Amino acid sequence: MLLKEGEQFARTLATGMALLDEAFTRQRTAHAGAGLAPDDASAKLTLPGDVVFKLHDTYGFPPDLTADVARERGFLVDMPGYEAAMDAQRERARAASRSCSRHAWRSYPRYHHRFQRL
């Protein structure tokens, strides 16, 4: 069991690192396309928060590891953007949960009226 979990985490890391490398390449290309010098401190390369969120939410890649790798590669990380995406996801989950709960009672009309009287 532990070996399987280790293998799964290794796959998660490999997938996340490949996607992270693609994101770094896209950001460098955009940076260069904007006519900014690679060492221009005022235009530091930044990994967008939505990329960090997608890596975490979709692929299970830890955001703290993303931030560590980004710093090693000379990138800043838009953590406020990541937090905003996480907050939006939590709100979507809450809304879906509320909606699901209301619809679930409609599936059991015979029991619904009993609980309305409580």
C-alpha positions in Angstrom: 0.0 0.0 0.0 2.7 2.4 0.9 4.7 1.6 -2.2 1.6 2.3 -4.3 1.2 5.7 -2.7 4.9 6.5 -3.3 4.5 5.5 -7.0 1.4 7.7 -7.3 3.2 10.7 -5.7 6.1 10.1 -8.1 3.8 10.3 -11.0 2.1 13.4 -9.6 5.5 15.0 -9.3 6.6 14.0 -12.8 3.4 15.3 -14.3 3.5 18.5 -12.3 7.1 19.2 -13.2 6.4 18.8 -16.9 3.4 21.1 -16.7 5.4 23.6 -14.6 8.2 23.6 -17.2 5.6 24.4 -19.9 4.3 27.2 -17.8 7.8 28.6 -17.3 8.5 28.4 -21.0 5.2 30.2 -21.8 6.0 33.0 -19.3 9.5 33.5 -20.6 8.2 33.6 -24.2 5.6 36.2 -23.2 8.2 38.2 -21.3 10.5 38.2 -24.3 7.6 39.0 -26.6 6.9 42.1 -24.6 10.3 43.4 -25.4 11.5 43.0 -21.8 15.1 42.2 -21.0 15.6 38.8 -19.2 17.3 40.6 -16.3 14.9 43.5 -16.1 14.2 43.6 -12.3 11.1 45.8 -12.8 9.5 43.1 -14.9 10.4 40.0 -12.9 9.0 36.8 -14.3 5.9 35.8 -12.4 4.0 32.5 -12.4 0.3 33.3 -12.5 -1.8 32.2 -9.6 -4.3 30.4 -11.8 -1.4 28.1 -13.0 -0.5 27.3 -9.4 -4.2 26.6 -8.7 -4.6 24.3 -11.7 -1.5 22.3 -10.8 -2.8 21.9 -7.3 -6.5 21.4 -8.0 -6.3 19.3 -11.2 -3.0 17.4 -10.7 -2.5 17.4 -7.0 0.9 19.2 -7.3 1.6 21.0 -4.0 1.6 24.8 -4.2 4.5 25.1 -1.8 6.6 22.8 -4.1 5.5 25.0 -7.0 6.7 28.1 -5.2 10.0 26.5 -4.3 10.7 25.4 -7.9 9.6 28.8 -9.2 12.0 30.6 -6.9 14.8 28.2 -8.0 14.1 29.1 -11.6 14.0 32.9 -10.9 10.2 33.3 -10.9 7.9 35.1 -8.5 4.6 33.3 -7.7 1.3 35.1 -7.7 0.1 33.7 -4.4 -2.7 36.2 -4.0 -4.0 35.0 -7.4 -3.7 31.4 -6.2 -5.6 32.2 -3.0 -8.4 34.0 -5.0 -8.8 30.9 -7.3 -8.9 28.7 -4.2 -11.6 30.9 -2.6 -13.6 30.9 -5.8 -13.4 27.1 -5.9 -14.5 26.8 -2.3 -17.5 29.0 -3.0 -18.4 26.9 -6.1 -18.2 23.8 -3.9 -20.4 25.4 -1.3 -23.0 26.5 -3.8 -23.0 23.0 -5.4 -23.4 21.4 -2.0 -26.4 23.7 -1.1 -28.0 23.0 -4.5 -27.5 19.3 -4.2 -29.0 19.2 -0.7 -32.1 21.0 -1.8 -32.6 18.7 -4.8 -31.9 15.6 -2.7 -35.0 16.2 -0.6 -37.1 16.5 -3.8 -36.0 12.9 -4.6 -37.7 11.7 -1.4 -41.1 13.5 -1.4 -42.5 11.0 1.1 -40.0 12.1 3.7 -39.7 15.7 2.8 -43.0 16.7 4.4 -42.1 15.0 7.7 -38.9 17.1 8.0 -40.6 20.3 7.0 -42.8 20.1 10.1 -39.8 19.8 12.5 
